[in-house]
């Protein structure tokens, strides 16, 4: 079974004219990084969150937005290209990171790609995410590819290291070759409503990143309320974040659709006021292929087609890729294979 050429990576949809317009608009600002803006406390404090309405809207996404057959396979391929393939374990080794990078360069088995008719697309993951200690290993393993290295920083996952040490950690990771930096905010700033402190912190991180893109992890499961999530999202964008991200993956509650709805609407509000596009990254607990369809539908509904591409949307994931590959094999053979035939690394 081969995917229709027009279905490759969902480039054609029922809203084709809308897609074309959005893609054209996105292209105009695709390379414009968010410069940030002065902290607007009035805007931040005006943010509210209607919990019941948010939960009702979030519940409609997987229920009403579904894709089947060739379209589903195309969306799953798109999800792979939006993936930050991640290993952040205490028992990481150079060999594991090298295998992870090999998988990032070739995330789907060749026979499956041939059956789908997409071998010419050069599908890779969006990035590889590692601890600072493995930046050099990952950089060398990815040499010659377009897959960037992302490093977690600022005392990941708790973010409670001394502030000067956090800045030095970012600078060291950039110097080692990381092109993207995932930082964690100090949750206490959001929990106590000290938005000036959060703004100053993230602005300093952005400056330390230089040309490397800054992704700010809010650890939404530890912020207490959806209102705090919305306010923290705005503050981080005002401070110059290129992406806002839900979680480290180490919290008890990670990415959820209600939290994502609050964050993407903050992105929409920021874009309407400033004209700058901010990326979004859900992470933690996203392990099944079907989940990616709900998040892609959310992004398409709330922000538009450009936010279904790796430039503005990422999944933080480790085990997710294996399940997507299994689903793609089922699509072309009609049979589910054992998980061990699709190892992550």
LODRENZA-13973 format. One line per field, with one value per residue (C-alpha): residue in three letters; z, x, y. Coordinates in steps of 0.25 Angstrom, whole numbers, padded with zeros to 4 digits. Last residue first. Example, Ala and Ser with C-alpha at 12.3 -4.5 7.8 and 13.67 -1.06 7.14 Angstrom:
resn: [SER, ALA];
c3: [0029, 0031];
c1: [0055, 0049];
c2: [-0004, -0018];
***
This chain:
resn: [UNK, UNK, UNK, UNK, UNK, UNK, UNK, UNK, UNK, UNK, UNK, UNK, UNK, UNK, UNK, UNK, UNK, UNK, UNK, UNK, UNK, UNK, UNK, UNK, UNK, UNK, UNK, UNK, UNK, UNK, UNK, UNK, UNK, UNK, UNK, UNK, UNK, UNK, UNK, UNK, UNK, UNK, UNK, UNK, UNK, UNK, UNK, UNK, UNK, UNK, UNK, UNK, UNK, UNK, UNK, UNK, UNK, UNK, UNK, UNK, UNK, UNK, UNK, UNK, UNK, UNK, UNK, UNK, UNK, UNK, UNK, UNK, UNK, UNK, UNK, UNK, UNK, UNK, UNK, UNK, UNK, UNK, UNK, UNK, UNK, UNK, UNK, UNK, UNK, UNK, UNK, UNK, UNK, UNK, UNK, UNK, UNK, UNK, UNK, UNK, UNK, UNK, UNK, UNK, UNK, UNK, UNK, UNK, UNK, UNK, UNK, UNK, UNK, UNK, UNK, UNK, UNK, UNK, UNK, UNK, UNK, UNK, UNK, UNK, UNK, UNK, UNK, UNK, UNK, UNK, UNK, UNK, UNK, UNK, UNK, UNK, UNK, UNK, UNK, UNK, UNK, UNK, UNK, UNK, UNK, UNK, UNK, UNK, UNK, UNK, UNK, UNK, UNK, UNK, UNK, UNK, UNK, UNK, UNK, UNK, UNK, UNK, UNK, UNK, UNK, UNK, UNK, UNK, UNK, UNK, UNK, UNK, UNK, UNK, UNK, UNK, UNK, UNK, UNK, UNK, UNK, UNK, UNK, UNK, UNK, UNK, UNK, UNK, UNK, UNK, UNK, UNK, UNK, UNK, UNK, UNK, UNK, UNK, UNK, UNK, UNK, UNK, UNK, UNK, UNK, UNK, UNK, UNK, UNK, UNK, UNK, UNK, UNK, UNK, UNK, UNK, UNK, UNK, UNK, UNK, UNK, UNK, UNK, UNK, UNK, UNK, UNK, UNK, UNK, UNK, UNK, UNK, UNK, UNK, UNK, UNK, UNK, UNK, UNK, UNK, UNK, UNK, UNK, UNK, UNK, UNK, UNK, UNK, UNK, UNK, UNK, UNK, UNK, UNK, UNK, UNK, UNK, UNK, UNK, UNK, UNK, UNK, UNK, UNK, UNK, UNK, UNK, UNK, UNK, UNK, UNK, UNK, UNK, UNK, UNK, UNK, UNK, UNK, UNK, UNK, UNK, UNK, UNK, UNK, UNK, UNK, UNK, UNK, UNK, UNK, UNK, UNK, UNK, UNK, UNK, UNK, UNK, UNK, UNK, UNK, UNK, UNK, UNK, UNK, UNK, UNK, UNK, UNK, UNK, UNK, UNK, UNK, UNK, UNK, UNK, UNK, UNK, UNK, UNK, UNK, UNK, UNK, UNK, UNK, UNK, UNK, UNK, UNK, UNK, UNK, UNK, UNK, UNK, UNK, UNK, UNK, UNK, UNK, UNK, UNK, UNK, UNK, UNK, UNK, UNK];
c3: [0080, 0080, 0077, 0066, 0065, 0081, 0080, 0073, 0060, 0057, 0044, 0033, 0025, 0021, 0032, 0042, 0039, 0041, 0054, 0059, 0055, 0063, 0075, 0074, 0073, 0085, 0095, 0096, 0095, 0095, 0084, 0076, 0069, 0063, 0053, 0054, 0046, 0051, 0056, 0042, 0040, 0049, 0063, 0070, 0061, 0055, 0068, 0075, 0063, 0064, 0079, 0077, 0066, 0075, 0085, 0075, 0073, 0088, 0098, 0102, 0117, 0117, 0107, 0100, 0092, 0086, 0077, 0078, 0065, 0066, 0061, 0075, 0080, 0071, 0073, 0088, 0088, 0080, 0088, 0101, 0094, 0091, 0106, 0111, 0101, 0105, 0120, 0116, 0107, 0117, 0117, 0130, 0144, 0154, 0149, 0142, 0128, 0129, 0126, 0117, 0108, 0103, 0090, 0085, 0099, 0099, 0112, 0107, 0103, 0117, 0124, 0115, 0118, 0133, 0133, 0125, 0134, 0147, 0142, 0140, 0154, 0164, 0156, 0159, 0147, 0138, 0139, 0131, 0122, 0114, 0100, 0096, 0082, 0081, 0075, 0088, 0099, 0110, 0106, 0106, 0120, 0125, 0119, 0126, 0140, 0138, 0134, 0145, 0156, 0150, 0150, 0165, 0167, 0178, 0170, 0158, 0164, 0172, 0160, 0156, 0141, 0134, 0122, 0109, 0100, 0085, 0076, 0085, 0080, 0093, 0093, 0094, 0105, 0113, 0112, 0117, 0129, 0132, 0133, 0142, 0151, 0153, 0157, 0168, 0165, 0168, 0154, 0158, 0145, 0140, 0147, 0137, 0125, 0116, 0103, 0088, 0077, 0063, 0052, 0038, 0036, 0033, 0047, 0056, 0063, 0065, 0071, 0080, 0086, 0088, 0094, 0104, 0117, 0115, 0116, 0103, 0093, 0079, 0069, 0059, 0055, 0042, 0029, 0016, 0007, -0004, 0003, 0004, -0004, 0008, 0005, 0003, 0016, 0023, 0016, 0020, 0035, 0041, 0050, 0041, 0045, 0059, 0060, 0058, 0068, 0079, 0076, 0078, 0091, 0096, 0093, 0100, 0112, 0119, 0133, 0140, 0129, 0120, 0106, 0096, 0082, 0080, 0071, 0060, 0048, 0055, 0057, 0042, 0039, 0048, 0041, 0027, 0033, 0038, 0025, 0018, 0027, 0037, 0043, 0055, 0061, 0068, 0081, 0082, 0082, 0088, 0102, 0102, 0099, 0111, 0120, 0117, 0119, 0133, 0137, 0133, 0133, 0135, 0130, 0133, 0143, 0131, 0122, 0134, 0137, 0123, 0124, 0113, 0100, 0094, 0082, 0077, 0065, 0051, 0042, 0039, 0038, 0023, 0022, 0033, 0024, 0012, 0020, 0026, 0012, 0006, 0018, 0017, 0002, 0005, 0017, 0013, 0015, 0006, 0011, 0022, 0022, 0008, 0005, -0009, -0013, -0009, 0001, -0004, 0000];
c1: [0071, 0056, 0054, 0044, 0044, 0044, 0029, 0024, 0017, 0003, -0003, -0010, 0003, 0004, -0004, 0001, 0015, 0011, 0005, 0018, 0026, 0017, 0018, 0034, 0034, 0027, 0037, 0046, 0037, 0037, 0027, 0031, 0023, 0027, 0039, 0035, 0022, 0008, 0008, 0009, -0005, -0013, -0012, -0025, -0030, -0017, -0010, -0021, -0022, -0007, -0009, -0020, -0013, 0000, -0008, -0012, 0003, 0004, 0015, 0012, 0014, 0024, 0026, 0017, 0025, 0020, 0026, 0025, 0021, 0023, 0013, 0013, -0001, -0008, 0004, 0004, -0011, -0009, 0003, -0006, -0017, -0006, -0003, -0017, -0021, -0008, -0012, -0026, -0019, -0010, 0006, 0012, 0006, 0015, 0027, 0039, 0035, 0041, 0028, 0019, 0028, 0028, 0037, 0045, 0045, 0048, 0044, 0030, 0029, 0033, 0023, 0012, 0013, 0015, 0001, -0006, 0000, -0003, -0017, -0017, -0015, -0004, 0008, 0015, 0008, 0011, 0026, 0028, 0039, 0045, 0050, 0062, 0067, 0082, 0087, 0091, 0086, 0092, 0083, 0071, 0074, 0075, 0062, 0056, 0061, 0057, 0043, 0041, 0046, 0036, 0025, 0026, 0013, 0017, 0014, 0020, 0033, 0033, 0034, 0048, 0047, 0053, 0062, 0062, 0074, 0074, 0086, 0095, 0110, 0119, 0119, 0104, 0104, 0115, 0107, 0095, 0102, 0109, 0095, 0090, 0102, 0100, 0086, 0089, 0083, 0068, 0063, 0057, 0059, 0068, 0078, 0078, 0080, 0074, 0082, 0076, 0085, 0080, 0076, 0080, 0090, 0105, 0109, 0098, 0107, 0118, 0108, 0101, 0115, 0118, 0105, 0106, 0110, 0100, 0088, 0081, 0071, 0071, 0064, 0053, 0053, 0056, 0049, 0057, 0045, 0049, 0046, 0032, 0025, 0018, 0023, 0037, 0036, 0032, 0044, 0053, 0050, 0045, 0054, 0066, 0074, 0067, 0070, 0085, 0084, 0078, 0088, 0099, 0093, 0092, 0106, 0111, 0104, 0091, 0089, 0083, 0073, 0070, 0069, 0060, 0056, 0050, 0039, 0032, 0037, 0032, 0018, 0017, 0019, 0008, -0001, 0002, -0001, -0014, -0018, -0015, -0025, -0032, -0032, -0040, -0044, -0057, -0055, -0040, -0042, -0056, -0050, -0041, -0053, -0060, -0048, -0045, -0060, -0060, -0046, -0050, -0036, -0032, -0021, -0023, -0011, -0001, -0007, -0006, 0008, 0013, 0028, 0036, 0036, 0043, 0051, 0043, 0052, 0048, 0052, 0038, 0032, 0028, 0028, 0017, 0007, 0010, 0007, -0006, -0011, -0008, -0014, -0027, -0028, -0026, -0036, -0039, -0024, -0012, 0002, -0002, 0012, 0011, -0004, -0003, 0007, -0004, 0002, 0006, 0000];
c2: [0011, 0012, -0002, -0006, -0021, -0022, -0016, -0029, -0027, -0023, -0028, -0022, -0021, -0006, 0000, -0010, -0006, 0009, 0006, -0001, 0010, 0020, 0011, 0010, 0026, 0028, 0022, 0034, 0046, 0062, 0064, 0077, 0088, 0101, 0098, 0083, 0085, 0084, 0098, 0103, 0097, 0106, 0111, 0106, 0095, 0091, 0090, 0082, 0073, 0070, 0068, 0058, 0050, 0049, 0042, 0031, 0028, 0024, 0028, 0043, 0042, 0054, 0065, 0075, 0085, 0098, 0108, 0123, 0131, 0146, 0157, 0164, 0165, 0154, 0145, 0146, 0143, 0131, 0126, 0128, 0120, 0109, 0109, 0108, 0097, 0089, 0089, 0084, 0073, 0068, 0067, 0063, 0060, 0052, 0061, 0055, 0057, 0071, 0077, 0086, 0093, 0108, 0110, 0122, 0129, 0144, 0149, 0153, 0138, 0133, 0143, 0139, 0124, 0127, 0134, 0123, 0112, 0120, 0121, 0106, 0104, 0098, 0100, 0086, 0079, 0090, 0088, 0101, 0096, 0108, 0105, 0114, 0113, 0114, 0127, 0133, 0124, 0133, 0144, 0135, 0130, 0144, 0147, 0135, 0139, 0153, 0149, 0139, 0150, 0160, 0150, 0148, 0141, 0132, 0119, 0125, 0129, 0117, 0108, 0113, 0111, 0099, 0100, 0093, 0098, 0096, 0097, 0089, 0090, 0089, 0104, 0104, 0094, 0102, 0115, 0108, 0102, 0115, 0122, 0111, 0112, 0127, 0124, 0114, 0100, 0099, 0095, 0082, 0075, 0080, 0089, 0100, 0091, 0081, 0079, 0079, 0074, 0077, 0067, 0073, 0061, 0061, 0060, 0053, 0044, 0054, 0064, 0053, 0049, 0064, 0067, 0055, 0061, 0073, 0063, 0059, 0063, 0058, 0067, 0068, 0053, 0049, 0047, 0048, 0050, 0041, 0028, 0032, 0021, 0015, 0001, 0007, 0014, 0001, -0006, 0004, 0004, 0017, 0026, 0027, 0039, 0039, 0024, 0026, 0037, 0028, 0017, 0028, 0032, 0018, 0015, 0028, 0023, 0027, 0021, 0033, 0035, 0046, 0040, 0048, 0048, 0062, 0058, 0067, 0060, 0047, 0053, 0056, 0042, 0039, 0049, 0042, 0029, 0034, 0040, 0027, 0020, 0028, 0042, 0047, 0060, 0059, 0051, 0053, 0068, 0069, 0066, 0078, 0087, 0082, 0082, 0097, 0101, 0094, 0100, 0115, 0121, 0135, 0144, 0159, 0158, 0155, 0166, 0177, 0171, 0175, 0171, 0178, 0170, 0157, 0156, 0144, 0139, 0143, 0131, 0126, 0140, 0141, 0125, 0125, 0134, 0125, 0113, 0119, 0122, 0109, 0102, 0110, 0106, 0092, 0091, 0076, 0074, 0073, 0074, 0063, 0058, 0052, 0052, 0058, 0047, 0036, 0027, 0013, 0000];
***
